[in-house]
Amino acid sequence: MKLNERGLLVVISGPSGVGKGTVRRALFQMPNHDLVYSVSMTTRPPRNNEVDGVDYFFVDKQTFLNRIRENKFLEWAEFVGHYYGTPRDKVDEQLDRGKEVVLEIEVEGALQVRKQMKDAVFVFLVPPGKKALYERLKNRGTEHLSTIEKRMKKAEGEFMLAHKYDYIVVNDEVNNAADRIMAIIRAEHAKTERTIHNYLKMIGE
């Protein structure tokens, strides 16, 4: 019997290059899970292979700004002239269905979510060391060394925000990191504060 019927919002966050997307994909490949990926909303036009409601929810700028005013985002940001955000209603809809909603996000966005979703589970994904992070960024082969240095400097500050998260998971090996996050999700469902109401109801029957 599942004592906690409502799903969990699981926020996977960490510095750029730590492997958030890779770990999230490995997590979703694990068997017997109720994970759903949180689809973001954006004002940028869809690319040729992108599907509305699957890759993003595509909306015009005015619609997005209206949603900001109505506090309908868990977090949002503007990047290169376009807006991106996590729709609150879509997340709540999945949580009410008992799904585990996984949000893969940068540190700044995660801290926005933390202010609004007190019962969410926040996982800070870190590399096994600064050198490992530098090598991962360099091995991408997509950025100049000057950009990598900027990302490393930003990561230095983000490392100091680990205390704002519930868990710290080291991404030493992708499948190991995914296993640890799945263990966290299962443990969170058994927490007394999440289950006590249904437990007392069960033993009273």
C-alpha positions in Angstrom: 0.0 0.0 0.0 1.3 3.4 -0.9 0.7 5.7 2.1 1.7 8.9 0.2 -0.7 9.1 -2.7 0.4 12.5 -4.1 3.4 12.5 -6.3 6.7 14.3 -5.6 8.3 17.2 -7.4 12.0 16.2 -7.7 14.3 19.1 -8.7 17.6 18.0 -10.1 20.0 20.9 -10.2 23.7 21.7 -10.2 26.4 23.7 -12.1 26.6 23.6 -15.9 28.5 20.6 -17.2 27.8 18.4 -14.2 25.6 16.0 -16.2 22.1 16.9 -15.2 20.5 15.9 -18.5 22.5 12.6 -18.8 21.6 11.5 -15.3 17.9 12.5 -15.8 17.8 10.4 -19.0 19.3 7.4 -17.1 16.8 7.9 -14.4 13.9 7.7 -16.9 15.4 4.5 -18.4 15.0 2.6 -15.1 12.2 0.1 -14.9 8.9 0.4 -12.9 8.8 4.1 -12.3 6.1 6.8 -12.2 8.4 9.6 -13.4 7.3 12.3 -15.8 9.4 15.1 -17.1 8.4 18.7 -16.5 7.9 20.4 -19.9 8.9 24.0 -19.9 7.0 26.9 -21.6 8.8 29.2 -23.9 8.2 32.2 -26.2 10.8 31.1 -28.8 9.6 29.5 -32.0 9.6 25.7 -32.3 12.4 24.1 -34.2 11.6 21.8 -37.1 11.6 18.6 -35.0 10.0 20.0 -31.9 6.4 19.1 -30.8 4.2 21.5 -28.8 3.5 19.9 -25.4 6.3 17.4 -25.7 9.5 19.5 -26.1 8.0 22.8 -24.9 4.7 24.5 -24.5 5.1 27.2 -27.2 3.3 30.5 -26.5 3.6 34.1 -27.6 5.3 36.7 -25.4 2.1 38.4 -24.2 0.7 35.1 -23.0 3.9 34.4 -21.1 4.0 37.9 -19.5 0.3 37.5 -18.4 1.2 34.2 -16.8 4.1 35.9 -14.9 1.7 38.5 -13.6 -0.7 35.8 -12.5 2.1 33.9 -10.7 1.6 30.8 -12.8 5.2 29.8 -13.0 7.3 28.0 -10.4 10.3 29.7 -12.0 11.0 31.7 -15.1 13.9 33.5 -16.8 14.7 35.4 -20.0 17.5 34.2 -22.2 18.7 35.7 -25.5 15.4 37.6 -25.9 13.1 34.6 -25.2 11.3 33.6 -22.0 11.4 30.2 -20.4 9.4 29.0 -17.4 8.0 26.0 -15.5 4.1 26.1 -15.6 2.8 25.6 -12.1 -0.6 24.1 -13.3 1.0 21.4 -15.4 3.2 20.3 -12.5 0.3 20.3 -10.0 -1.8 18.3 -12.5 0.8 15.5 -12.6 1.5 15.5 -8.8 -2.3 15.1 -8.2 -2.2 12.0 -10.4 0.5 10.5 -8.2 3.4 11.0 -10.6 6.9 11.9 -9.7 7.6 15.1 -11.6 11.2 15.6 -12.5 12.5 19.1 -13.1 16.0 19.4 -14.4 17.1 23.0 -13.9 19.9 25.5 -13.3 20.7 26.6 -9.7 19.1 30.0 -10.0 15.8 28.5 -11.2 15.9 25.8 -8.5 16.1 28.4 -5.8 13.1 30.1 -7.2 11.2 26.8 -7.0 12.3 26.3 -3.5 10.5 29.4 -2.3 7.2 28.2 -3.8 7.3 24.4 -3.4 8.2 23.7 0.2 7.5 20.0 0.0 9.6 19.4 -3.2 12.7 17.3 -3.1 15.9 19.2 -4.1 18.9 17.2 -5.3 22.2 19.0 -5.9 24.2 17.1 -8.5 28.0 17.6 -8.2 31.0 16.3 -10.0 33.6 14.2 -8.2 35.9 17.3 -8.3 36.6 20.6 -9.9 39.0 19.0 -12.3 36.4 16.5 -13.5 33.9 19.4 -14.1 36.5 21.3 -16.2 37.3 18.2 -18.2 33.6 17.6 -18.9 33.1 21.1 -20.1 36.2 21.0 -22.3 35.3 17.6 -23.8 31.9 19.0 -25.0 34.0 20.7 -27.6 31.3 23.4 -28.1 32.8 26.3 -26.3 36.0 28.4 -26.2 38.3 28.1 -23.2 37.3 31.6 -22.1 33.7 30.5 -21.9 34.6 27.4 -20.0 36.6 29.5 -17.5 33.5 31.7 -17.0 31.4 28.6 -16.3 33.9 27.3 -13.8 33.9 30.7 -12.0 30.1 30.6 -11.9 30.2 27.0 -10.6 32.5 28.1 -7.7 29.7 30.2 -6.4 27.0 27.6 -7.0 29.0 25.0 -5.1 28.5 27.2 -2.0 24.7 27.0 -2.4 24.6 23.2 -1.7 23.3 23.8 1.8 20.0 25.0 0.3 19.3 21.5 -1.1 17.9 18.4 0.6 20.5 16.0 -0.9 23.9 16.1 -2.6 24.5 13.4 -5.2 28.0 12.9 -6.7 27.8 12.1 -10.4 30.9 9.9 -10.5 29.2 7.5 -12.8 25.8 8.1 -14.5 24.0 5.0 -13.5 25.2 5.2 -9.9 23.9 8.8 -9.6 20.6 7.8 -11.1 20.3 4.9 -8.6 21.0 7.2 -5.7 18.3 9.7 -6.9 15.8 6.8 -7.3 16.6 5.7 -3.7 16.0 9.2 -2.5 12.6 9.3 -4.2 11.5 6.0 -2.6 12.7 7.1 0.8 10.9 10.4 0.6 7.6 8.6 0.0 8.1 6.9 3.4 8.8 10.1 5.4 6.5 10.4 8.4 5.4 13.9 7.5 4.2 12.7 4.1 2.5 9.6 5.3 1.2 10.1 8.8 -2.3 11.2 7.8 -3.0 8.1 5.6 -1.2 5.9 8.2 -3.5 7.0 11.0 -6.5 6.5 8.7 -5.3 3.0 7.8 -4.8 1.7 11.3 -8.1 3.2 12.5 -10.1 1.1 10.0 
